[in-house]
Amino acid sequence: MTENPATAAKCLRFNAGFSQGDREWIVPLFGTLDARLATFDADATDLELSVKDREAKGQRVTLECRVAGLPKIVTTSSEEDLRAALNDVRDDLRRKLNDAKTRQEPRNNKHLRVSTPPGQTEAPTEPPVDDLAGVGTTDER
């Protein structure tokens, strides 16, 4: 963990379509991201939320996440209900952060680790030199 863990409250910025007045009901909605964000430093993490054509039939909610050391992650939703669209981008971001973290640190993913089954010793990667003695030689002189 970092000394200054990232949270939605610390890192979330509002862009087009949202005001600071929306913060009081949106930040708790995004609070479920805190467990995933906590592995990153708050100073190196940025969440930007915007909506195009708010409350209109074709509204589009976008959540961008920038974390130092990872590529920018963008999630979007075209849900007509604003709260449903916010839940959609939040859940999609959590999945993408999990995927990015797994790709970054495969040693912590047991499915990506190669291990020897219990009770077996690890096989040598190269045959011993003695096993190669005489290979490629003939008795004919």
Disulfide bonds with the S-S distance in Angstrom:
none
